[in-house]
Amino acid sequence: QVQLVESGGGLVQPGGSLLLLCEGARGIFNVGWHRQAPGKQRELVAAITIGSTNFNYANFAKGRFTISRDNAKNTVYLQMNNLKPEDTGTYYCNDVREHASYWGQGTQVTVAS
């Protein structure tokens, strides 16, 4: 069973920054960060392949968010800068493998004055 743990969320003012972490206890493969705001569907924020050879960003994330990873630490990061109130939501990481997909429990991000 793949276990993913997200951390790094919190309350931040508009314009602030947060660094989210996604740690996999038994390794971590191709990973996407997703988010879900209250009353809205879950959406992809950014994704990275296992070798950091391919990246994918949602339009709202381009120029503000950066996804990266440290395979030695089984960790994928999401650096979020210039946060806006509309970035508020629960952020989840998703580890996609050949025959299965795994989700963490999520970390809450709230952007408010």
C-alpha positions in Angstrom: 0.0 0.0 0.0 1.4 3.3 -1.0 1.1 6.0 1.7 1.4 9.6 0.8 1.5 12.4 3.3 1.1 16.1 2.4 2.2 18.9 4.6 3.1 22.6 4.4 -0.4 24.1 4.2 -1.6 26.9 6.3 -3.0 30.4 6.4 -1.2 33.0 4.3 -1.9 36.5 3.2 -2.4 37.4 -0.4 0.9 37.7 -2.1 2.5 35.3 0.3 4.2 31.9 -0.3 3.9 28.3 0.9 6.0 25.2 0.2 3.9 22.0 0.1 5.5 18.6 0.6 4.3 15.2 -0.6 6.2 12.4 1.1 5.8 8.7 0.0 6.8 6.2 2.6 7.5 3.5 0.0 8.8 5.6 -2.9 7.1 8.0 -5.2 6.6 7.8 -8.9 4.8 10.2 -11.3 3.2 12.8 -9.1 0.5 15.4 -9.6 -0.6 18.1 -7.2 -4.3 18.7 -7.3 -6.5 21.0 -5.4 -10.2 21.2 -4.5 -12.0 24.3 -3.3 -15.3 24.1 -1.5 -18.1 23.3 -3.9 -15.8 22.9 -6.8 -14.3 19.9 -8.6 -10.8 18.7 -7.9 -8.3 20.1 -10.5 -4.8 19.5 -11.5 -2.3 22.1 -10.3 1.0 20.7 -11.5 2.6 17.3 -12.3 6.1 15.9 -12.6 7.4 12.6 -13.9 9.7 10.3 -11.9 12.8 11.5 -13.6 11.8 15.2 -13.6 11.9 15.0 -17.4 8.3 16.2 -17.9 6.3 18.9 -16.2 2.8 20.0 -16.6 1.2 23.1 -15.1 -2.3 24.4 -15.0 -2.6 27.9 -16.6 -3.3 29.5 -13.2 -0.1 28.0 -11.8 2.2 29.0 -14.5 4.7 31.7 -13.4 3.6 31.4 -9.7 4.0 27.7 -8.8 7.0 25.3 -9.2 6.9 21.6 -8.8 10.1 19.7 -8.0 11.2 16.5 -6.4 14.0 14.8 -4.4 13.8 11.1 -5.1 16.4 10.4 -2.4 13.9 11.7 0.1 10.8 10.3 -1.7 9.4 13.8 -1.7 7.7 16.1 -4.2 7.4 19.8 -3.5 5.1 22.5 -4.7 6.4 26.0 -4.2 3.6 28.4 -4.4 4.3 32.1 -4.7 2.1 35.2 -5.1 -0.8 33.4 -3.6 -4.3 34.6 -4.2 -7.6 34.1 -2.4 -8.8 31.9 -5.2 -5.9 29.5 -4.4 -7.7 28.5 -1.2 -8.5 24.9 -1.0 -7.3 21.4 0.0 -4.2 20.4 -1.9 -3.7 16.7 -2.6 -0.8 14.8 -4.1 -1.5 11.9 -6.4 1.0 9.1 -7.2 0.3 7.5 -10.6 1.7 4.1 -11.3 1.1 1.6 -14.1 -1.8 -0.2 -12.5 -2.9 2.1 -9.7 -3.2 5.7 -8.5 -2.8 6.8 -4.9 -3.9 9.9 -3.0 -2.9 11.5 0.2 -5.2 13.0 2.8 -4.6 16.6 1.7 -3.3 19.7 3.3 -5.4 22.9 3.6 -4.3 26.1 2.1 -6.1 29.3 3.0 -5.2 32.6 1.4 -6.9 35.5 3.3 -6.1 38.9 4.7 
